[in-house]
Structures are given as structure tokens and as C-alpha cells.
């Protein structure tokens, strides 16, 4: 999909190995999305469902207190922090919480 938008050959992002290969590939796709969309990390499901779901998982990761992270999660958080994506993901989490709270208020008002 990114190749069709003339970003770059997305397959070239998947080079490398190890257990974090898929995670790093998704992080690179998020970086490309963020750079194209003015720093926004909230990927709509309609844009790319797999990337959207991965972002939601990262939102949960950045929401955890650091003392609850295992080694893999710490390494991934370091990667996100280094690229200034943890702050963008936290703001995505805050917006999601606000939407959920607004939805709950609207639902209770309808009852």
C-alpha cells in the first residue's frame, strides 16, 4: 500500500532478523505514516487495519508504568522514545479515552 503511494518499497523495510523483525517493520510503517500526516500516529482502520491494530497495542504499551515492562517492552519503548513516537502515541491514547468517555456520557443521556 505504501509503495503504491510512492513512499518507498515497503518490502525493503522488512530486512533483518530476530524476534523483533515484525515489530520493527510495523514501527517503520508508523514512522512513514506519521511523517506524511503531520506527526499524527492515530492510523485509521480504514487506512490499514493491521497497522491500526498494531498502533492500539503500542498505545497500551506506552500507557504502562515502566516498572511493569519486560525486557522486550523496554527495548521497544526505547525505540519509540528515540523517534519521538511515544508522545504521539500517548496523545492518541488520551483522545481514545476522551472519545470513550464522551460515548458513555451520550449513552447515559439517551437512557
N, C-alpha and C positions, 0 to 999 in steps of 0.2 A: 504494500500500500504506500509506504514512504517512497519507494523507488518510483512509483507512478507519479508522485508529486515532485519529482526531481530533487529530493533531499540528497540521497546518495544510495548506493546499493546496500540495502538493509542486510543482505546476506553477509557482507563484509564485517558487520558488527558482531557476528557470531563466532569469529575466530577465537581460538584459545581453548582452554580445557579446565577441568576441575569441577567441583560441585557447584561453584557459583557462576558457571558459564551462562545458564539461562537467566539468572538474576541480573548479571551484568548486562546482558543483551537487552533486557527489559529496561534497565536503568538508562542505557544509552538511547533507547527509543523515547523514553520520557524526556531526556535532555533535549533531543531534537524537537519534540512536541513543545516543550517549554520555551525553547529559543524562538520557535516560529510563532508562538501565541503570546508574546509579551510577558513571559515569566509565569504564565498560568500552568499549574500542574494538575488541574481538575480535568482529566480526559473524559469526555462524554462517552457513554457506552455506544452511542450511535457512530462515533468516530472509529473506535476499535474496542470491542468488548473485552478482549484478553488484556490489553493494556489498561483499560478502565478498572478491571478487577484487580490487577496487579497493583495499581495505584492505591486502591482501597486498602489492600493488605499493607502497603507501606505507610499509609496514614495511621493504621493501628500500631505499626512498629514505632513510629516517631512519637506516638502518644504514650508509650510505655515508659515508666520511670527507668532510668539507666541501670539501676540495681537489679532489675528483673530481666536483663538481656543476657542471652548466652553468647558464646564467642562469635558464632556466625552473625548473630544480630548486631553485636558491637561493631564488627567489621563492616557490615552493610550500612549502619548508621554513620560510621566514619566516612564511608564513600559518599553518602548523601550530604553530609555536612561539608565535606571538601568542595562539593559542587554547588553549595548554597541551595540545595533542594529540600533540606529538612524544614526550613522556614516556610517554603511554599506549600509543603505537604501539611504542615501544622495549620496554615490558614485554610486549606481545603477541609481539614477536619473540623475547624471552627465553623465554617459555612455549612457543612453537612449537619452538625449538631444544631445549628440555628434553624435550618430547614426542618429537621425532625421536630424540634420544639414548636415551631410555627404550625406544622401539620397537626401535632397533638392538640394545640390550642384551637385550631379551626375545627377539628373533630369534636372536641368537647363543647364548643359553642354551637355546633349543629345539633347536638343531642339535647 
